[in-house]
Amino acid sequence: MAKPDNRKDNVERLQKMVENTKENIEAAEETMDNEHLTAPEKNAIEDKNERRQESIESFKAEIADEKEDRENGRI
């Protein structure tokens, strides 16, 4: 039997995901300072950080939805 959907901690969980993703972006930017990286490696890091930034925006939208549901008693 499947567990019931427990969304009570979704806002906090999503906020932690935003924090972790920001930390990953910062670490990747520090890695880009490595003079031994090739141009393709740097491009790959830049592309990944762009995707990470898009993820952060999605997380923030989901946080807003979850907060609204919480405020309206749907959670």
NUKOLDO-693639 format. One record per residue (C-alpha): residue in one letter; x, y, z; residue number from 1. Coordinates in nm, 4 decimals. Example, Ala and Ser with C-alpha at 12.3 -4.5 7.8 and 13.67 -1.06 7.14 Angstrom:
BEGIN
node residuo->a px->1.2300 py->-0.4500 pz->0.7800 num->1 $
node residuo->s px->1.3670 py->-0.1060 pz->0.7140 num->2 $
END
This chain:
BEGIN
node residuo->m px->0.0000 py->0.0000 pz->0.0000 num->1 $
node residuo->a px->0.1347 py->0.3422 pz->-0.0939 num->2 $
node residuo->k px->0.2135 py->0.5985 pz->0.1714 num->3 $
node residuo->p px->-0.0198 py->0.8977 pz->0.1875 num->4 $
node residuo->d px->0.1198 py->1.2195 pz->0.0400 num->5 $
node residuo->n px->0.2715 py->1.4192 pz->0.3274 num->6 $
node residuo->r px->0.3420 py->1.7707 pz->0.2049 num->7 $
node residuo->k px->0.3790 py->1.9379 pz->0.5433 num->8 $
node residuo->d px->0.7558 py->1.9814 pz->0.5117 num->9 $
node residuo->n px->0.7718 py->2.0529 pz->0.1367 num->10 $
node residuo->v px->0.8504 py->2.4238 pz->0.1790 num->11 $
node residuo->e px->1.1437 py->2.3505 pz->0.4069 num->12 $
node residuo->r px->1.2636 py->2.0646 pz->0.1881 num->13 $
node residuo->l px->1.2485 py->2.2823 pz->-0.1238 num->14 $
node residuo->q px->1.4279 py->2.5686 pz->0.0507 num->15 $
node residuo->k px->1.7076 py->2.3273 pz->0.1436 num->16 $
node residuo->m px->1.7252 py->2.2173 pz->-0.2199 num->17 $
node residuo->v px->1.7637 py->2.5832 pz->-0.3252 num->18 $
node residuo->e px->2.0461 py->2.6284 pz->-0.0730 num->19 $
node residuo->n px->2.2234 py->2.3126 pz->-0.1894 num->20 $
node residuo->t px->2.1923 py->2.4115 pz->-0.5534 num->21 $
node residuo->k px->2.3344 py->2.7576 pz->-0.4821 num->22 $
node residuo->e px->2.6280 py->2.5936 pz->-0.3029 num->23 $
node residuo->n px->2.6851 py->2.3701 pz->-0.6072 num->24 $
node residuo->i px->2.6868 py->2.6765 pz->-0.8336 num->25 $
node residuo->e px->2.9443 py->2.8463 pz->-0.6115 num->26 $
node residuo->a px->3.1643 py->2.5359 pz->-0.6025 num->27 $
node residuo->a px->3.1464 py->2.5051 pz->-0.9804 num->28 $
node residuo->e px->3.2426 py->2.8707 pz->-1.0214 num->29 $
node residuo->e px->3.5443 py->2.8132 pz->-0.7989 num->30 $
node residuo->t px->3.6368 py->2.5130 pz->-1.0115 num->31 $
node residuo->m px->3.6275 py->2.7328 pz->-1.3216 num->32 $
node residuo->d px->3.9204 py->2.9293 pz->-1.1774 num->33 $
node residuo->n px->4.1369 py->2.6223 pz->-1.2372 num->34 $
node residuo->e px->4.3763 py->2.7158 pz->-1.5153 num->35 $
node residuo->h px->4.4071 py->2.3529 pz->-1.6255 num->36 $
node residuo->l px->4.0447 py->2.3289 pz->-1.7405 num->37 $
node residuo->t px->3.9882 py->2.3133 pz->-2.1127 num->38 $
node residuo->a px->3.7416 py->2.5401 pz->-2.2899 num->39 $
node residuo->p px->3.4923 py->2.2525 pz->-2.3375 num->40 $
node residuo->e px->3.5130 py->2.1712 pz->-1.9657 num->41 $
node residuo->k px->3.4465 py->2.5340 pz->-1.8759 num->42 $
node residuo->n px->3.1558 py->2.5456 pz->-2.1202 num->43 $
node residuo->a px->3.0104 py->2.2311 pz->-1.9647 num->44 $
node residuo->i px->3.0320 py->2.3874 pz->-1.6181 num->45 $
node residuo->e px->2.8679 py->2.7068 pz->-1.7426 num->46 $
node residuo->d px->2.5870 py->2.5065 pz->-1.9061 num->47 $
node residuo->k px->2.5320 py->2.3057 pz->-1.5906 num->48 $
node residuo->n px->2.5188 py->2.6211 pz->-1.3793 num->49 $
node residuo->e px->2.2569 py->2.7645 pz->-1.6161 num->50 $
node residuo->r px->2.0467 py->2.4523 pz->-1.5638 num->51 $
node residuo->r px->2.1014 py->2.4796 pz->-1.1898 num->52 $
node residuo->q px->1.9781 py->2.8400 pz->-1.1979 num->53 $
node residuo->e px->1.6676 py->2.7272 pz->-1.3883 num->54 $
node residuo->s px->1.6105 py->2.4623 pz->-1.1216 num->55 $
node residuo->i px->1.6319 py->2.7259 pz->-0.8505 num->56 $
node residuo->e px->1.3628 py->2.9312 pz->-1.0262 num->57 $
node residuo->s px->1.1417 py->2.6212 pz->-1.0482 num->58 $
node residuo->f px->1.1992 py->2.5438 pz->-0.6805 num->59 $
node residuo->k px->1.1023 py->2.9000 pz->-0.5885 num->60 $
node residuo->a px->0.7791 py->2.8744 pz->-0.7884 num->61 $
node residuo->e px->0.6998 py->2.5447 pz->-0.6189 num->62 $
node residuo->i px->0.7754 py->2.6979 pz->-0.2779 num->63 $
node residuo->a px->0.5277 py->2.9773 pz->-0.3519 num->64 $
node residuo->d px->0.2620 py->2.7211 pz->-0.4510 num->65 $
node residuo->e px->0.3238 py->2.5146 pz->-0.1394 num->66 $
node residuo->k px->0.3064 py->2.8226 pz->0.0843 num->67 $
node residuo->e px->-0.0232 py->2.9224 pz->-0.0753 num->68 $
node residuo->d px->-0.1643 py->2.5735 pz->-0.0231 num->69 $
node residuo->r px->-0.0456 py->2.5834 pz->0.3384 num->70 $
node residuo->e px->-0.2061 py->2.9246 pz->0.3978 num->71 $
node residuo->n px->-0.5333 py->2.8090 pz->0.2405 num->72 $
node residuo->g px->-0.5459 py->2.4913 pz->0.4503 num->73 $
node residuo->r px->-0.4928 py->2.2505 pz->0.1629 num->74 $
node residuo->i px->-0.2011 py->2.0887 pz->0.3437 num->75 $
END
